[in-house]
Amino acid sequence: MRVQALRIPCKDLAQAERFYARALGRAKAFGDAGQGFVGFALDNVTVLIEQQDPDEFESGRYLGFSLAVDDIDNYYRQGVDDGLPFLHPPERQAWGGTMTHLRDDDGNVFSIVQMDTSG
């Protein structure tokens, strides 16, 4: 098995598309507001932004996934320059990686991590 898609609810699809294009550094791969979803193709998974469904698939939560980057400090600096809303600078974690968190315009929070590959 493998993860096929990470589904993210939003209130404003056009606004969410702009945020995730900046945060992921990618243009959308498919979808539009008329279809009710926009997809971004990453190396190993599709990030799917969808219109929220109140009481079933609502925005404004911790999403429970992490996206890995090769150089978290560079990602953070570029993101700050681009106005991405980080919750804190990258922090070394007890499990050996480094992590920060982003909050999108709908209040969804997810992690950005860099894994330590030295050991």
Biopython code that builds the backbone (N, CA, C, O; Angstrom):
import numpy as np
from Bio.PDB.StructureBuilder import StructureBuilder

atoms = [
    (1, "MET", "N", (0.829, -1.188, 0.000)),
    (1, "MET", "CA", (0.000, 0.000, 0.000)),
    (1, "MET", "C", (0.864, 1.237, 0.000)),
    (1, "MET", "O", (2.037, 1.217, 0.373)),
    (2, "ARG", "N", (0.243, 2.305, -0.430)),
    (2, "ARG", "CA", (0.895, 3.615, -0.350)),
    (2, "ARG", "C", (-0.188, 4.674, -0.220)),
    (2, "ARG", "O", (-1.346, 4.421, -0.551)),
    (3, "VAL", "N", (0.168, 5.825, 0.245)),
    (3, "VAL", "CA", (-0.774, 6.932, 0.348)),
    (3, "VAL", "C", (-0.995, 7.494, -1.050)),
    (3, "VAL", "O", (-0.033, 7.813, -1.749)),
    (4, "GLN", "N", (-2.236, 7.616, -1.458)),
    (4, "GLN", "CA", (-2.579, 8.152, -2.775)),
    (4, "GLN", "C", (-2.736, 9.669, -2.738)),
    (4, "GLN", "O", (-2.182, 10.375, -3.579)),
    (5, "ALA", "N", (-3.499, 10.170, -1.753)),
    (5, "ALA", "CA", (-3.797, 11.598, -1.705)),
    (5, "ALA", "C", (-3.945, 12.072, -0.274)),
    (5, "ALA", "O", (-4.363, 11.322, 0.609)),
    (6, "LEU", "N", (-3.597, 13.324, -0.063)),
    (6, "LEU", "CA", (-3.858, 14.023, 1.185)),
    (6, "LEU", "C", (-4.973, 15.012, 0.880)),
    (6, "LEU", "O", (-4.779, 15.934, 0.087)),
    (7, "ARG", "N", (-6.130, 14.838, 1.492)),
    (7, "ARG", "CA", (-7.281, 15.700, 1.249)),
    (7, "ARG", "C", (-7.313, 16.813, 2.276)),
    (7, "ARG", "O", (-7.205, 16.567, 3.477)),
    (8, "ILE", "N", (-7.462, 18.048, 1.795)),
    (8, "ILE", "CA", (-7.462, 19.219, 2.656)),
    (8, "ILE", "C", (-8.734, 20.022, 2.385)),
    (8, "ILE", "O", (-8.963, 20.446, 1.252)),
    (9, "PRO", "N", (-9.568, 20.238, 3.415)),
    (9, "PRO", "CA", (-10.780, 21.021, 3.221)),
    (9, "PRO", "C", (-10.483, 22.518, 3.234)),
    (9, "PRO", "O", (-9.560, 22.972, 3.911)),
    (10, "CYS", "N", (-11.273, 23.275, 2.484)),
    (10, "CYS", "CA", (-11.110, 24.722, 2.474)),
    (10, "CYS", "C", (-12.466, 25.391, 2.308)),
    (10, "CYS", "O", (-13.432, 24.766, 1.870)),
    (11, "LYS", "N", (-12.524, 26.670, 2.663)),
    (11, "LYS", "CA", (-13.751, 27.451, 2.496)),
    (11, "LYS", "C", (-13.755, 28.182, 1.160)),
    (11, "LYS", "O", (-14.807, 28.352, 0.544)),
    (12, "ASP", "N", (-12.592, 28.609, 0.718)),
    (12, "ASP", "CA", (-12.455, 29.377, -0.526)),
    (12, "ASP", "C", (-11.412, 28.681, -1.388)),
    (12, "ASP", "O", (-10.213, 28.791, -1.131)),
    (13, "LEU", "N", (-11.864, 27.971, -2.404)),
    (13, "LEU", "CA", (-10.968, 27.153, -3.215)),
    (13, "LEU", "C", (-9.922, 27.981, -3.950)),
    (13, "LEU", "O", (-8.766, 27.567, -4.034)),
    (14, "ALA", "N", (-10.295, 29.130, -4.480)),
    (14, "ALA", "CA", (-9.328, 29.969, -5.209)),
    (14, "ALA", "C", (-8.232, 30.463, -4.269)),
    (14, "ALA", "O", (-7.055, 30.458, -4.629)),
    (15, "GLN", "N", (-8.612, 30.887, -3.077)),
    (15, "GLN", "CA", (-7.643, 31.350, -2.085)),
    (15, "GLN", "C", (-6.733, 30.199, -1.652)),
    (15, "GLN", "O", (-5.521, 30.374, -1.529)),
    (16, "ALA", "N", (-7.318, 29.028, -1.423)),
    (16, "ALA", "CA", (-6.530, 27.862, -1.027)),
    (16, "ALA", "C", (-5.568, 27.451, -2.136)),
    (16, "ALA", "O", (-4.434, 27.063, -1.854)),
    (17, "GLU", "N", (-6.000, 27.529, -3.382)),
    (17, "GLU", "CA", (-5.113, 27.193, -4.501)),
    (17, "GLU", "C", (-3.884, 28.099, -4.503)),
    (17, "GLU", "O", (-2.766, 27.628, -4.715)),
    (18, "ARG", "N", (-4.084, 29.389, -4.270)),
    (18, "ARG", "CA", (-2.940, 30.323, -4.233)),
    (18, "ARG", "C", (-1.999, 29.983, -3.077)),
    (18, "ARG", "O", (-0.781, 29.966, -3.253)),
    (19, "PHE", "N", (-2.561, 29.712, -1.891)),
    (19, "PHE", "CA", (-1.733, 29.382, -0.736)),
    (19, "PHE", "C", (-0.909, 28.123, -0.999)),
    (19, "PHE", "O", (0.304, 28.126, -0.790)),
    (20, "TYR", "N", (-1.553, 27.053, -1.452)),
    (20, "TYR", "CA", (-0.841, 25.790, -1.623)),
    (20, "TYR", "C", (0.131, 25.827, -2.794)),
    (20, "TYR", "O", (1.134, 25.113, -2.772)),
    (21, "ALA", "N", (-0.127, 26.621, -3.796)),
    (21, "ALA", "CA", (0.861, 26.787, -4.873)),
    (21, "ALA", "C", (2.146, 27.383, -4.294)),
    (21, "ALA", "O", (3.245, 26.965, -4.656)),
    (22, "ARG", "N", (2.005, 28.362, -3.395)),
    (22, "ARG", "CA", (3.183, 28.963, -2.749)),
    (22, "ARG", "C", (3.831, 27.977, -1.788)),
    (22, "ARG", "O", (5.045, 27.782, -1.829)),
    (23, "ALA", "N", (3.034, 27.354, -0.924)),
    (23, "ALA", "CA", (3.572, 26.468, 0.115)),
    (23, "ALA", "C", (4.239, 25.231, -0.477)),
    (23, "ALA", "O", (5.250, 24.759, 0.044)),
    (24, "LEU", "N", (3.676, 24.704, -1.564)),
    (24, "LEU", "CA", (4.212, 23.485, -2.174)),
    (24, "LEU", "C", (5.214, 23.771, -3.280)),
    (24, "LEU", "O", (5.929, 22.873, -3.725)),
    (25, "GLY", "N", (5.267, 25.023, -3.725)),
    (25, "GLY", "CA", (6.186, 25.378, -4.804)),
    (25, "GLY", "C", (5.816, 24.723, -6.120)),
    (25, "GLY", "O", (6.690, 24.412, -6.928)),
    (26, "ARG", "N", (4.535, 24.512, -6.341)),
    (26, "ARG", "CA", (4.050, 23.834, -7.549)),
    (26, "ARG", "C", (2.793, 24.519, -8.064)),
    (26, "ARG", "O", (2.034, 25.105, -7.292)),
    (27, "ALA", "N", (2.583, 24.445, -9.348)),
    (27, "ALA", "CA", (1.317, 24.856, -9.939)),
    (27, "ALA", "C", (0.342, 23.691, -9.805)),
    (27, "ALA", "O", (0.759, 22.538, -9.686)),
    (28, "LYS", "N", (-0.943, 23.988, -9.825)),
    (28, "LYS", "CA", (-1.917, 22.904, -9.740)),
    (28, "LYS", "C", (-1.749, 21.965, -10.926)),
    (28, "LYS", "O", (-1.362, 22.380, -12.019)),
    (29, "ALA", "N", (-2.043, 20.707, -10.694)),
    (29, "ALA", "CA", (-1.934, 19.689, -11.737)),
    (29, "ALA", "C", (-3.274, 19.437, -12.416)),
    (29, "ALA", "O", (-3.323, 19.070, -13.590)),
    (30, "PHE", "N", (-4.370, 19.637, -11.668)),
    (30, "PHE", "CA", (-5.698, 19.397, -12.224)),
    (30, "PHE", "C", (-6.750, 20.041, -11.332)),
    (30, "PHE", "O", (-6.460, 20.465, -10.213)),
    (31, "GLY", "N", (-7.980, 20.108, -11.846)),
    (31, "GLY", "CA", (-9.124, 20.592, -11.091)),
    (31, "GLY", "C", (-9.294, 22.098, -11.176)),
    (31, "GLY", "O", (-8.417, 22.823, -11.644)),
    (32, "ASP", "N", (-10.458, 22.546, -10.704)),
    (32, "ASP", "CA", (-10.764, 23.975, -10.642)),
    (32, "ASP", "C", (-11.973, 24.181, -9.739)),
    (32, "ASP", "O", (-12.578, 23.219, -9.266)),
    (33, "ALA", "N", (-12.316, 25.433, -9.506)),
    (33, "ALA", "CA", (-13.418, 25.762, -8.600)),
    (33, "ALA", "C", (-14.729, 25.133, -9.063)),
    (33, "ALA", "O", (-15.525, 24.693, -8.234)),
    (34, "GLY", "N", (-14.963, 25.086, -10.359)),
    (34, "GLY", "CA", (-16.180, 24.494, -10.884)),
    (34, "GLY", "C", (-16.318, 23.015, -10.553)),
    (34, "GLY", "O", (-17.428, 22.510, -10.382)),
    (35, "GLN", "N", (-15.195, 22.330, -10.464)),
    (35, "GLN", "CA", (-15.202, 20.905, -10.114)),
    (35, "GLN", "C", (-15.228, 20.689, -8.601)),
    (35, "GLN", "O", (-15.540, 19.595, -8.130)),
    (36, "GLY", "N", (-14.899, 21.736, -7.846)),
    (36, "GLY", "CA", (-14.908, 21.635, -6.389)),
    (36, "GLY", "C", (-13.637, 21.091, -5.780)),
    (36, "GLY", "O", (-13.608, 20.759, -4.595)),
    (37, "PHE", "N", (-12.575, 20.995, -6.580)),
    (37, "PHE", "CA", (-11.299, 20.504, -6.064)),
    (37, "PHE", "C", (-10.157, 20.975, -6.963)),
    (37, "PHE", "O", (-10.351, 21.295, -8.136)),
    (38, "VAL", "N", (-8.965, 21.005, -6.375)),
    (38, "VAL", "CA", (-7.725, 21.315, -7.084)),
    (38, "VAL", "C", (-6.674, 20.341, -6.575)),
    (38, "VAL", "O", (-6.562, 20.121, -5.369)),
    (39, "GLY", "N", (-5.901, 19.755, -7.487)),
    (39, "GLY", "CA", (-4.873, 18.801, -7.099)),
    (39, "GLY", "C", (-3.474, 19.306, -7.423)),
    (39, "GLY", "O", (-3.244, 19.952, -8.445)),
    (40, "PHE", "N", (-2.556, 18.996, -6.532)),
    (40, "PHE", "CA", (-1.137, 19.301, -6.709)),
    (40, "PHE", "C", (-0.385, 17.978, -6.658)),
    (40, "PHE", "O", (-0.536, 17.216, -5.702)),
    (41, "ALA", "N", (0.418, 17.699, -7.669)),
    (41, "ALA", "CA", (1.181, 16.456, -7.721)),
    (41, "ALA", "C", (2.549, 16.661, -7.085)),
    (41, "ALA", "O", (3.366, 17.437, -7.581)),
    (42, "LEU", "N", (2.790, 15.958, -5.982)),
    (42, "LEU", "CA", (4.104, 15.949, -5.362)),
    (42, "LEU", "C", (4.830, 14.698, -5.836)),
    (42, "LEU", "O", (4.275, 13.910, -6.602)),
    (43, "ASP", "N", (6.055, 14.512, -5.391)),
    (43, "ASP", "CA", (6.844, 13.365, -5.840)),
    (43, "ASP", "C", (6.198, 12.027, -5.497)),
    (43, "ASP", "O", (6.301, 11.071, -6.266)),
    (44, "ASN", "N", (5.528, 11.955, -4.339)),
    (44, "ASN", "CA", (5.024, 10.661, -3.881)),
    (44, "ASN", "C", (3.556, 10.653, -3.479)),
    (44, "ASN", "O", (3.059, 9.627, -3.015)),
    (45, "VAL", "N", (2.856, 11.757, -3.642)),
    (45, "VAL", "CA", (1.457, 11.841, -3.226)),
    (45, "VAL", "C", (0.793, 13.028, -3.915)),
    (45, "VAL", "O", (1.465, 13.974, -4.325)),
    (46, "THR", "N", (-0.516, 12.970, -4.036)),
    (46, "THR", "CA", (-1.290, 14.095, -4.553)),
    (46, "THR", "C", (-1.885, 14.845, -3.373)),
    (46, "THR", "O", (-2.483, 14.234, -2.487)),
    (47, "VAL", "N", (-1.729, 16.154, -3.352)),
    (47, "VAL", "CA", (-2.388, 16.993, -2.359)),
    (47, "VAL", "C", (-3.655, 17.511, -3.026)),
    (47, "VAL", "O", (-3.600, 18.205, -4.041)),
    (48, "LEU", "N", (-4.794, 17.163, -2.441)),
    (48, "LEU", "CA", (-6.088, 17.471, -3.022)),
    (48, "LEU", "C", (-6.812, 18.473, -2.130)),
    (48, "LEU", "O", (-7.172, 18.161, -0.994)),
    (49, "ILE", "N", (-7.023, 19.679, -2.653)),
    (49, "ILE", "CA", (-7.735, 20.734, -1.925)),
    (49, "ILE", "C", (-9.199, 20.659, -2.353)),
    (49, "ILE", "O", (-9.505, 20.708, -3.544)),
    (50, "GLU", "N", (-10.097, 20.539, -1.381)),
    (50, "GLU", "CA", (-11.515, 20.384, -1.684)),
    (50, "GLU", "C", (-12.363, 21.363, -0.883)),
    (50, "GLU", "O", (-12.007, 21.746, 0.232)),
    (51, "GLN", "N", (-13.481, 21.759, -1.463)),
    (51, "GLN", "CA", (-14.439, 22.596, -0.751)),
    (51, "GLN", "C", (-14.913, 21.848, 0.486)),
    (51, "GLN", "O", (-15.268, 20.672, 0.404)),
    (52, "GLN", "N", (-14.921, 22.524, 1.635)),
    (52, "GLN", "CA", (-15.340, 21.854, 2.864)),
    (52, "GLN", "C", (-16.819, 21.500, 2.819)),
    (52, "GLN", "O", (-17.603, 22.125, 2.105)),
    (53, "ASP", "N", (-17.178, 20.501, 3.585)),
    (53, "ASP", "CA", (-18.553, 20.073, 3.762)),
    (53, "ASP", "C", (-18.832, 20.176, 5.258)),
    (53, "ASP", "O", (-18.394, 19.316, 6.022)),
    (54, "PRO", "N", (-19.556, 21.217, 5.692)),
    (54, "PRO", "CA", (-19.786, 21.410, 7.133)),
    (54, "PRO", "C", (-20.319, 20.144, 7.805)),
    (54, "PRO", "O", (-21.145, 19.421, 7.248)),
    (55, "ASP", "N", (-19.830, 19.906, 8.998)),
    (55, "ASP", "CA", (-20.176, 18.751, 9.829)),
    (55, "ASP", "C", (-19.606, 17.427, 9.325)),
    (55, "ASP", "O", (-19.788, 16.397, 9.975)),
    (56, "GLU", "N", (-18.925, 17.433, 8.188)),
    (56, "GLU", "CA", (-18.352, 16.189, 7.687)),
    (56, "GLU", "C", (-16.870, 16.327, 7.343)),
    (56, "GLU", "O", (-16.059, 15.485, 7.728)),
    (57, "PHE", "N", (-16.525, 17.373, 6.630)),
    (57, "PHE", "CA", (-15.155, 17.563, 6.142)),
    (57, "PHE", "C", (-14.821, 19.052, 6.277)),
    (57, "PHE", "O", (-14.731, 19.774, 5.285)),
    (58, "GLU", "N", (-14.640, 19.494, 7.528)),
    (58, "GLU", "CA", (-14.476, 20.915, 7.814)),
    (58, "GLU", "C", (-13.015, 21.323, 7.908)),
    (58, "GLU", "O", (-12.149, 20.527, 8.270)),
    (59, "SER", "N", (-12.768, 22.560, 7.579)),
    (59, "SER", "CA", (-11.428, 23.119, 7.708)),
    (59, "SER", "C", (-11.232, 23.657, 9.120)),
    (59, "SER", "O", (-12.167, 23.711, 9.919)),
    (60, "GLY", "N", (-9.988, 24.054, 9.408)),
    (60, "GLY", "CA", (-9.676, 24.654, 10.699)),
    (60, "GLY", "C", (-9.159, 23.672, 11.726)),
    (60, "GLY", "O", (-9.413, 23.830, 12.920)),
    (61, "ARG", "N", (-8.430, 22.652, 11.275)),
    (61, "ARG", "CA", (-7.942, 21.614, 12.189)),
    (61, "ARG", "C", (-6.472, 21.298, 11.900)),
    (61, "ARG", "O", (-5.917, 21.688, 10.873)),
    (62, "TYR", "N", (-5.867, 20.577, 12.846)),
    (62, "TYR", "CA", (-4.560, 20.005, 12.587)),
    (62, "TYR", "C", (-4.783, 18.839, 11.640)),
    (62, "TYR", "O", (-5.583, 17.951, 11.935)),
    (63, "LEU", "N", (-4.095, 18.826, 10.517)),
    (63, "LEU", "CA", (-4.353, 17.844, 9.471)),
    (63, "LEU", "C", (-3.671, 16.500, 9.699)),
    (63, "LEU", "O", (-4.087, 15.497, 9.118)),
    (64, "GLY", "N", (-2.657, 16.458, 10.514)),
    (64, "GLY", "CA", (-2.053, 15.177, 10.865)),
    (64, "GLY", "C", (-1.137, 14.587, 9.816)),
    (64, "GLY", "O", (-0.967, 13.369, 9.773)),
    (65, "PHE", "N", (-0.542, 15.406, 8.971)),
    (65, "PHE", "CA", (0.458, 14.893, 8.042)),
    (65, "PHE", "C", (1.638, 15.833, 7.994)),
    (65, "PHE", "O", (1.542, 17.003, 8.365)),
    (66, "SER", "N", (2.760, 15.298, 7.527)),
    (66, "SER", "CA", (3.996, 16.068, 7.383)),
    (66, "SER", "C", (4.477, 15.975, 5.946)),
    (66, "SER", "O", (4.400, 14.916, 5.324)),
    (67, "LEU", "N", (4.965, 17.071, 5.429)),
    (67, "LEU", "CA", (5.603, 17.092, 4.120)),
    (67, "LEU", "C", (7.098, 17.266, 4.339)),
    (67, "LEU", "O", (7.524, 18.164, 5.066)),
    (68, "ALA", "N", (7.893, 16.410, 3.711)),
    (68, "ALA", "CA", (9.345, 16.438, 3.895)),
    (68, "ALA", "C", (10.007, 17.325, 2.857)),
    (68, "ALA", "O", (9.638, 17.321, 1.683)),
    (69, "VAL", "N", (10.985, 18.081, 3.309)),
    (69, "VAL", "CA", (11.823, 18.903, 2.432)),
    (69, "VAL", "C", (13.280, 18.531, 2.683)),
    (69, "VAL", "O", (13.623, 17.993, 3.736)),
    (70, "ASP", "N", (14.132, 18.823, 1.703)),
    (70, "ASP", "CA", (15.554, 18.509, 1.844)),
    (70, "ASP", "C", (16.306, 19.497, 2.712)),
    (70, "ASP", "O", (17.264, 19.126, 3.391)),
    (71, "ASP", "N", (15.874, 20.774, 2.697)),
    (71, "ASP", "CA", (16.570, 21.838, 3.429)),
    (71, "ASP", "C", (15.523, 22.718, 4.097)),
    (71, "ASP", "O", (15.054, 23.692, 3.509)),
    (72, "ILE", "N", (15.158, 22.370, 5.332)),
    (72, "ILE", "CA", (14.083, 23.058, 6.021)),
    (72, "ILE", "C", (14.417, 24.518, 6.327)),
    (72, "ILE", "O", (13.532, 25.374, 6.314)),
    (73, "ASP", "N", (15.678, 24.801, 6.600)),
    (73, "ASP", "CA", (16.049, 26.188, 6.890)),
    (73, "ASP", "C", (15.855, 27.067, 5.658)),
    (73, "ASP", "O", (15.352, 28.186, 5.765)),
    (74, "ASN", "N", (16.246, 26.572, 4.505)),
    (74, "ASN", "CA", (16.050, 27.312, 3.265)),
    (74, "ASN", "C", (14.556, 27.439, 2.944)),
    (74, "ASN", "O", (14.090, 28.509, 2.555)),
    (75, "TYR", "N", (13.815, 26.346, 3.109)),
    (75, "TYR", "CA", (12.368, 26.384, 2.882)),
    (75, "TYR", "C", (11.727, 27.437, 3.786)),
    (75, "TYR", "O", (10.884, 28.212, 3.333)),
    (76, "TYR", "N", (12.117, 27.468, 5.047)),
    (76, "TYR", "CA", (11.569, 28.425, 6.005)),
    (76, "TYR", "C", (11.902, 29.864, 5.595)),
    (76, "TYR", "O", (11.022, 30.724, 5.571)),
    (77, "ARG", "N", (13.174, 30.120, 5.272)),
    (77, "ARG", "CA", (13.573, 31.491, 4.877)),
    (77, "ARG", "C", (12.804, 31.951, 3.643)),
    (77, "ARG", "O", (12.289, 33.068, 3.619)),
    (78, "GLN", "N", (12.721, 31.107, 2.625)),
    (78, "GLN", "CA", (11.985, 31.465, 1.412)),
    (78, "GLN", "C", (10.501, 31.640, 1.708)),
    (78, "GLN", "O", (9.864, 32.543, 1.167)),
    (79, "GLY", "N", (9.948, 30.787, 2.559)),
    (79, "GLY", "CA", (8.539, 30.896, 2.926)),
    (79, "GLY", "C", (8.233, 32.175, 3.679)),
    (79, "GLY", "O", (7.220, 32.822, 3.412)),
    (80, "VAL", "N", (9.095, 32.550, 4.617)),
    (80, "VAL", "CA", (8.920, 33.804, 5.345)),
    (80, "VAL", "C", (8.975, 34.974, 4.365)),
    (80, "VAL", "O", (8.152, 35.886, 4.442)),
    (81, "ASP", "N", (9.941, 34.954, 3.443)),
    (81, "ASP", "CA", (10.035, 36.011, 2.427)),
    (81, "ASP", "C", (8.782, 36.083, 1.566)),
    (81, "ASP", "O", (8.405, 37.158, 1.100)),
    (82, "ASP", "N", (8.132, 34.928, 1.352)),
    (82, "ASP", "CA", (6.927, 34.859, 0.519)),
    (82, "ASP", "C", (5.649, 35.072, 1.339)),
    (82, "ASP", "O", (4.547, 35.035, 0.792)),
    (83, "GLY", "N", (5.795, 35.291, 2.637)),
    (83, "GLY", "CA", (4.641, 35.561, 3.489)),
    (83, "GLY", "C", (3.889, 34.344, 3.978)),
    (83, "GLY", "O", (2.741, 34.470, 4.404)),
    (84, "LEU", "N", (4.500, 33.160, 3.932)),
    (84, "LEU", "CA", (3.824, 31.969, 4.447)),
    (84, "LEU", "C", (3.710, 32.062, 5.971)),
    (84, "LEU", "O", (4.665, 32.465, 6.636)),
    (85, "PRO", "N", (2.565, 31.698, 6.523)),
    (85, "PRO", "CA", (2.331, 31.831, 7.966)),
    (85, "PRO", "C", (2.811, 30.620, 8.783)),
    (85, "PRO", "O", (2.031, 29.729, 9.119)),
    (86, "PHE", "N", (4.089, 30.614, 9.085)),
    (86, "PHE", "CA", (4.654, 29.569, 9.940)),
    (86, "PHE", "C", (4.229, 29.825, 11.384)),
    (86, "PHE", "O", (4.082, 30.976, 11.797)),
    (87, "LEU", "N", (4.035, 28.764, 12.142)),
    (87, "LEU", "CA", (3.706, 28.915, 13.554)),
    (87, "LEU", "C", (4.950, 29.150, 14.399)),
    (87, "LEU", "O", (4.871, 29.739, 15.476)),
    (88, "HIS", "N", (6.119, 28.681, 13.902)),
    (88, "HIS", "CA", (7.374, 28.847, 14.623)),
    (88, "HIS", "C", (8.517, 28.496, 13.670)),
    (88, "HIS", "O", (8.295, 27.828, 12.660)),
    (89, "PRO", "N", (9.727, 28.936, 13.981)),
    (89, "PRO", "CA", (10.884, 28.540, 13.172)),
    (89, "PRO", "C", (11.129, 27.037, 13.288)),
    (89, "PRO", "O", (10.606, 26.395, 14.199)),
    (90, "PRO", "N", (11.909, 26.478, 12.386)),
    (90, "PRO", "CA", (12.245, 25.057, 12.472)),
    (90, "PRO", "C", (12.917, 24.735, 13.814)),
    (90, "PRO", "O", (13.771, 25.480, 14.295)),
    (91, "GLU", "N", (12.509, 23.612, 14.398)),
    (91, "GLU", "CA", (13.043, 23.185, 15.690)),
    (91, "GLU", "C", (13.508, 21.741, 15.601)),
    (91, "GLU", "O", (12.824, 20.889, 15.033)),
    (92, "ARG", "N", (14.667, 21.477, 16.162)),
    (92, "ARG", "CA", (15.195, 20.113, 16.237)),
    (92, "ARG", "C", (14.292, 19.303, 17.158)),
    (92, "ARG", "O", (13.904, 19.787, 18.222)),
    (93, "GLN", "N", (13.950, 18.074, 16.764)),
    (93, "GLN", "CA", (13.045, 17.227, 17.526)),
    (93, "GLN", "C", (13.796, 16.066, 18.183)),
    (93, "GLN", "O", (14.850, 15.652, 17.700)),
    (94, "ALA", "N", (13.260, 15.555, 19.265)),
    (94, "ALA", "CA", (13.880, 14.438, 19.989)),
    (94, "ALA", "C", (14.010, 13.194, 19.112)),
    (94, "ALA", "O", (14.902, 12.376, 19.336)),
    (95, "TRP", "N", (13.132, 13.040, 18.115)),
    (95, "TRP", "CA", (13.177, 11.868, 17.235)),
    (95, "TRP", "C", (14.220, 12.009, 16.130)),
    (95, "TRP", "O", (14.376, 11.112, 15.302)),
    (96, "GLY", "N", (14.945, 13.150, 16.118)),
    (96, "GLY", "CA", (16.085, 13.290, 15.224)),
    (96, "GLY", "C", (15.898, 14.189, 14.028)),
    (96, "GLY", "O", (16.880, 14.578, 13.396)),
    (97, "GLY", "N", (14.660, 14.534, 13.694)),
    (97, "GLY", "CA", (14.422, 15.430, 12.566)),
    (97, "GLY", "C", (14.276, 16.871, 13.022)),
    (97, "GLY", "O", (14.438, 17.189, 14.200)),
    (98, "THR", "N", (13.969, 17.730, 12.069)),
    (98, "THR", "CA", (13.698, 19.139, 12.340)),
    (98, "THR", "C", (12.319, 19.436, 11.770)),
    (98, "THR", "O", (11.969, 18.955, 10.692)),
    (99, "MET", "N", (11.526, 20.238, 12.505)),
    (99, "MET", "CA", (10.132, 20.439, 12.118)),
    (99, "MET", "C", (9.672, 21.869, 12.361)),
    (99, "MET", "O", (10.117, 22.536, 13.295)),
    (100, "THR", "N", (8.764, 22.323, 11.493)),
    (100, "THR", "CA", (8.013, 23.550, 11.689)),
    (100, "THR", "C", (6.579, 23.261, 11.263)),
    (100, "THR", "O", (6.288, 22.180, 10.752)),
    (101, "HIS", "N", (5.688, 24.217, 11.472)),
    (101, "HIS", "CA", (4.284, 24.038, 11.104)),
    (101, "HIS", "C", (3.793, 25.255, 10.329)),
    (101, "HIS", "O", (4.198, 26.388, 10.590)),
    (102, "LEU", "N", (2.914, 24.992, 9.373)),
    (102, "LEU", "CA", (2.259, 26.043, 8.587)),
    (102, "LEU", "C", (0.765, 26.023, 8.881)),
    (102, "LEU", "O", (0.178, 24.969, 9.124)),
    (103, "ARG", "N", (0.159, 27.215, 8.854)),
    (103, "ARG", "CA", (-1.294, 27.328, 8.979)),
    (103, "ARG", "C", (-1.813, 27.983, 7.714)),
    (103, "ARG", "O", (-1.382, 29.082, 7.366)),
    (104, "ASP", "N", (-2.736, 27.321, 7.019)),
    (104, "ASP", "CA", (-3.283, 27.915, 5.799)),
    (104, "ASP", "C", (-4.355, 28.947, 6.138)),
    (104, "ASP", "O", (-4.662, 29.163, 7.310)),
    (105, "ASP", "N", (-4.916, 29.574, 5.130)),
    (105, "ASP", "CA", (-5.885, 30.651, 5.332)),
    (105, "ASP", "C", (-7.185, 30.174, 5.969)),
    (105, "ASP", "O", (-7.953, 30.991, 6.475)),
    (106, "ASP", "N", (-7.449, 28.862, 5.955)),
    (106, "ASP", "CA", (-8.655, 28.306, 6.562)),
    (106, "ASP", "C", (-8.405, 27.752, 7.958)),
    (106, "ASP", "O", (-9.305, 27.168, 8.562)),
    (107, "GLY", "N", (-7.191, 27.930, 8.478)),
    (107, "GLY", "CA", (-6.868, 27.460, 9.819)),
    (107, "GLY", "C", (-6.395, 26.024, 9.895)),
    (107, "GLY", "O", (-6.216, 25.491, 10.990)),
    (108, "ASN", "N", (-6.188, 25.383, 8.747)),
    (108, "ASN", "CA", (-5.617, 24.036, 8.728)),
    (108, "ASN", "C", (-4.128, 24.121, 9.031)),
    (108, "ASN", "O", (-3.441, 25.006, 8.519)),
    (109, "VAL", "N", (-3.625, 23.217, 9.851)),
    (109, "VAL", "CA", (-2.214, 23.205, 10.226)),
    (109, "VAL", "C", (-1.597, 21.872, 9.799)),
    (109, "VAL", "O", (-2.187, 20.808, 9.985)),
    (110, "PHE", "N", (-0.399, 21.958, 9.222)),
    (110, "PHE", "CA", (0.345, 20.754, 8.863)),
    (110, "PHE", "C", (1.820, 20.989, 9.110)),
    (110, "PHE", "O", (2.263, 22.125, 9.282)),
    (111, "SER", "N", (2.574, 19.906, 9.126)),
    (111, "SER", "CA", (3.993, 19.956, 9.471)),
    (111, "SER", "C", (4.872, 19.924, 8.231)),
    (111, "SER", "O", (4.541, 19.296, 7.225)),
    (112, "ILE", "N", (5.995, 20.615, 8.329)),
    (112, "ILE", "CA", (7.086, 20.529, 7.352)),
    (112, "ILE", "C", (8.258, 19.943, 8.121)),
    (112, "ILE", "O", (8.615, 20.442, 9.188)),
    (113, "VAL", "N", (8.862, 18.879, 7.582)),
    (113, "VAL", "CA", (9.944, 18.212, 8.296)),
    (113, "VAL", "C", (11.164, 18.023, 7.390)),
    (113, "VAL", "O", (11.065, 17.960, 6.164)),
    (114, "GLN", "N", (12.292, 17.938, 8.040)),
    (114, "GLN", "CA", (13.534, 17.495, 7.392)),
    (114, "GLN", "C", (14.037, 16.352, 8.236)),
    (114, "GLN", "O", (14.291, 16.517, 9.429)),
    (115, "MET", "N", (14.184, 15.187, 7.622)),
    (115, "MET", "CA", (14.649, 14.013, 8.350)),
    (115, "MET", "C", (16.172, 14.037, 8.407)),
    (115, "MET", "O", (16.831, 14.434, 7.445)),
    (116, "ASP", "N", (16.723, 13.612, 9.530)),
    (116, "ASP", "CA", (18.175, 13.502, 9.675)),
    (116, "ASP", "C", (18.606, 12.191, 9.027)),
    (116, "ASP", "O", (18.229, 11.112, 9.484)),
    (117, "THR", "N", (19.392, 12.292, 7.968)),
    (117, "THR", "CA", (19.833, 11.104, 7.249)),
    (117, "THR", "C", (21.279, 10.725, 7.584)),
    (117, "THR", "O", (21.857, 9.841, 6.952)),
    (118, "SER", "N", (21.857, 11.402, 8.585)),
    (118, "SER", "CA", (23.261, 11.156, 8.899)),
    (118, "SER", "C", (23.479, 9.909, 9.744)),
    (118, "SER", "O", (24.598, 9.401, 9.826)),
    (119, "GLY", "N", (22.416, 9.412, 10.372)),
    (119, "GLY", "CA", (22.684, 8.317, 11.278)),
    (119, "GLY", "C", (21.907, 7.118, 10.995)),
    (119, "GLY", "O", (22.043, 6.114, 11.695)),
]
sb = StructureBuilder()
sb.init_structure("model")
sb.init_model(0)
sb.init_chain("A")
sb.init_seg("    ")
for serial, (resi, resn, name, xyz) in enumerate(atoms, 1):
    if name == "N":
        sb.init_residue(resn, " ", resi, " ")
    sb.init_atom(name, np.array(xyz, "f"), 0.0, 1.0, " ", f" {name:<3s}", serial, name[0])
structure = sb.get_structure()
